[in-house]
């Protein structure tokens, strides 16, 4: 399946028609970016949470051009489409279809088709400052998919605005099969054309027009299944060793995963998160407390084992308007427990009721590692296989603890900045632990300039510093020029 050709075939006619339609808006954006550093890898924040478009290599760059079309049809209907292409140096592909999508919206429901940068839905975080999300987010290249989504909260009838819901369901296909073939060493296996499925449901309790405090609670669940399994041979060829189940029944099994027994896991790779947030909205400031509890298979899905020790917690404060600081954020991350180090535990001091529980081995899977184009689709601190470099699609360390700080400000309408500072400790994995705890510190200073005299132009300059014995030491600079505007509107 050539996903790129399918997306281009579907989207390009729509964009061509948009140029001549009445009542349309067609926007464009052109971007040129490059970075250089002196370490084995580029500083972490040059790469993390940039939708897989910046490389982990110490010297890389890209050019990018895209168009975005939007049209409103009456009061409830809207059509949007986009095409975003890039060419890079030092990237994992010379030519990249970053986005190619078409969205049809009716009221609060959107049918979205294609590859699109979708942010941190459903537990929305400030991705300019946040360290990331645990299941899916902006750390890896977008996965082309068909999604039916309610992107913003919809007030439930008869609740007078006190209860609202949002969510989505989607199916797509991973596009990195060729990259996996080239990356994987001889004798190792990889998958091609794996099916990707996600769904979420969030509930909001509270009405900011009546009371400043609201609460959010919900779940995100995702899976990989289907596709085919291949092995690289010494003569340079590849052999298909297995075609994985991908019939209609398997799509339903991914939607409602069912474990056959405590000793046999469900088909495919299933991960997810429980999401919680408290929001306080005052006239001149805002505060938010959120928590994302990660689960990898059934053992962390419920409170059955009483070991909700892993997760991502954050505190976000939007301060009253001033020229120095606009927002401050702190986040803490822990993935060291993973339901404990053992493969099973006894119930009531006996092993009569055997339970498979420990060593969840986050993001790892014998067939479906939680990666796209070599990057972790979840938290960037759990770095993907591209940082291993040994030709295996595995994670060097998925047991970590981290503290992360983000600060942003807008000294004027022309100048903005952000600072990211992270401290991480790595224990390796349960199966391959490190001899000693490894540490890594990552820092980013980034300034943005939008001159009044040059409408639509934006200049970004960043300085990144990494220090530690996990990814090593690195110092570098990153510079980006961006031009955006409206081609026409009617």
Secondary structure as the mmCIF struct_conf table of DSSP 4:
data_model
#
loop_
_struct_conf.conf_type_id
_struct_conf.id
_struct_conf.beg_label_comp_id
_struct_conf.beg_label_asym_id
_struct_conf.beg_label_seq_id
_struct_conf.end_label_comp_id
_struct_conf.end_label_asym_id
_struct_conf.end_label_seq_id
HELX_RH_AL_P HELX_RH_AL_P1 UNK A 3 UNK A 18
TURN_TY1_P TURN_TY1_P1 UNK A 19 UNK A 20
TURN_TY1_P TURN_TY1_P2 UNK A 22 UNK A 23
STRN STRN1 UNK A 24 UNK A 41
HELX_RH_AL_P HELX_RH_AL_P2 UNK A 44 UNK A 47
TURN_TY1_P TURN_TY1_P3 UNK A 48 UNK A 49
BEND BEND1 UNK A 50 UNK A 50
TURN_TY1_P TURN_TY1_P4 UNK A 51 UNK A 52
BEND BEND2 UNK A 54 UNK A 54
BEND BEND3 UNK A 56 UNK A 56
STRN STRN2 UNK A 57 UNK A 73
TURN_TY1_P TURN_TY1_P5 UNK A 74 UNK A 76
STRN STRN3 UNK A 77 UNK A 89
BEND BEND4 UNK A 90 UNK A 94
STRN STRN4 UNK A 95 UNK A 106
TURN_TY1_P TURN_TY1_P6 UNK A 107 UNK A 108
STRN STRN5 UNK A 109 UNK A 115
TURN_TY1_P TURN_TY1_P7 UNK A 119 UNK A 120
BEND BEND5 UNK A 122 UNK A 123
TURN_TY1_P TURN_TY1_P8 UNK A 127 UNK A 129
BEND BEND6 UNK A 134 UNK A 137
TURN_TY1_P TURN_TY1_P9 UNK A 138 UNK A 139
BEND BEND7 UNK A 140 UNK A 140
HELX_LH_PP_P HELX_LH_PP_P1 UNK A 141 UNK A 143
STRN STRN6 UNK A 144 UNK A 155
HELX_LH_PP_P HELX_LH_PP_P2 UNK A 156 UNK A 156
TURN_TY1_P TURN_TY1_P10 UNK A 157 UNK A 161
BEND BEND8 UNK A 162 UNK A 162
STRN STRN7 UNK A 163 UNK A 173
HELX_RH_AL_P HELX_RH_AL_P3 UNK A 177 UNK A 183
BEND BEND9 UNK A 184 UNK A 184
HELX_LH_PP_P HELX_LH_PP_P3 UNK A 185 UNK A 185
TURN_TY1_P TURN_TY1_P11 UNK A 186 UNK A 187
STRN STRN8 UNK A 189 UNK A 192
BEND BEND10 UNK A 193 UNK A 193
STRN STRN9 UNK A 195 UNK A 205
TURN_TY1_P TURN_TY1_P12 UNK A 208 UNK A 210
BEND BEND11 UNK A 212 UNK A 212
STRN STRN10 UNK A 213 UNK A 225
BEND BEND12 UNK A 227 UNK A 227
STRN STRN11 UNK A 228 UNK A 232
TURN_TY1_P TURN_TY1_P13 UNK A 234 UNK A 235
BEND BEND13 UNK A 236 UNK A 236
STRN STRN12 UNK A 238 UNK A 243
HELX_LH_PP_P HELX_LH_PP_P4 UNK A 244 UNK A 245
BEND BEND14 UNK A 247 UNK A 247
HELX_RH_AL_P HELX_RH_AL_P4 UNK A 248 UNK A 255
TURN_TY1_P TURN_TY1_P14 UNK A 256 UNK A 256
BEND BEND15 UNK A 260 UNK A 260
STRN STRN13 UNK A 261 UNK A 261
TURN_TY1_P TURN_TY1_P15 UNK A 262 UNK A 263
STRN STRN14 UNK A 264 UNK A 264
HELX_LH_PP_P HELX_LH_PP_P5 UNK A 265 UNK A 266
BEND BEND16 UNK A 267 UNK A 268
STRN STRN15 UNK A 269 UNK A 281
BEND BEND17 UNK A 283 UNK A 284
STRN STRN16 UNK A 286 UNK A 296
BEND BEND18 UNK A 297 UNK A 297
HELX_RH_3T_P HELX_RH_3T_P1 UNK A 298 UNK A 300
TURN_TY1_P TURN_TY1_P16 UNK A 301 UNK A 301
BEND BEND19 UNK A 302 UNK A 303
TURN_TY1_P TURN_TY1_P17 UNK A 304 UNK A 305
STRN STRN17 UNK A 311 UNK A 318
HELX_LH_PP_P HELX_LH_PP_P6 UNK A 319 UNK A 319
BEND BEND20 UNK A 320 UNK A 321
BEND BEND21 UNK A 323 UNK A 324
BEND BEND22 UNK A 326 UNK A 326
STRN STRN18 UNK A 327 UNK A 334
BEND BEND23 UNK A 336 UNK A 336
TURN_TY1_P TURN_TY1_P18 UNK A 338 UNK A 339
BEND BEND24 UNK A 341 UNK A 343
STRN STRN19 UNK A 344 UNK A 347
TURN_TY1_P TURN_TY1_P19 UNK A 348 UNK A 349
STRN STRN20 UNK A 350 UNK A 356
BEND BEND25 UNK A 358 UNK A 358
TURN_TY1_P TURN_TY1_P20 UNK A 362 UNK A 363
BEND BEND26 UNK A 366 UNK A 367
BEND BEND27 UNK A 370 UNK A 370
STRN STRN21 UNK A 371 UNK A 372
TURN_TY1_P TURN_TY1_P21 UNK A 373 UNK A 374
STRN STRN22 UNK A 375 UNK A 376
BEND BEND28 UNK A 377 UNK A 378
TURN_TY1_P TURN_TY1_P22 UNK A 380 UNK A 381
BEND BEND29 UNK A 382 UNK A 382
HELX_RH_3T_P HELX_RH_3T_P2 UNK A 385 UNK A 387
TURN_TY1_P TURN_TY1_P23 UNK A 388 UNK A 388
BEND BEND30 UNK A 390 UNK A 391
BEND BEND31 UNK A 393 UNK A 393
BEND BEND32 UNK A 396 UNK A 396
STRN STRN23 UNK A 400 UNK A 409
BEND BEND33 UNK A 411 UNK A 414
STRN STRN24 UNK A 415 UNK A 428
BEND BEND34 UNK A 430 UNK A 432
STRN STRN25 UNK A 433 UNK A 449
TURN_TY1_P TURN_TY1_P24 UNK A 452 UNK A 453
BEND BEND35 UNK A 454 UNK A 454
TURN_TY1_P TURN_TY1_P25 UNK A 455 UNK A 456
STRN STRN26 UNK A 457 UNK A 468
BEND BEND36 UNK A 469 UNK A 471
STRN STRN27 UNK A 474 UNK A 489
#
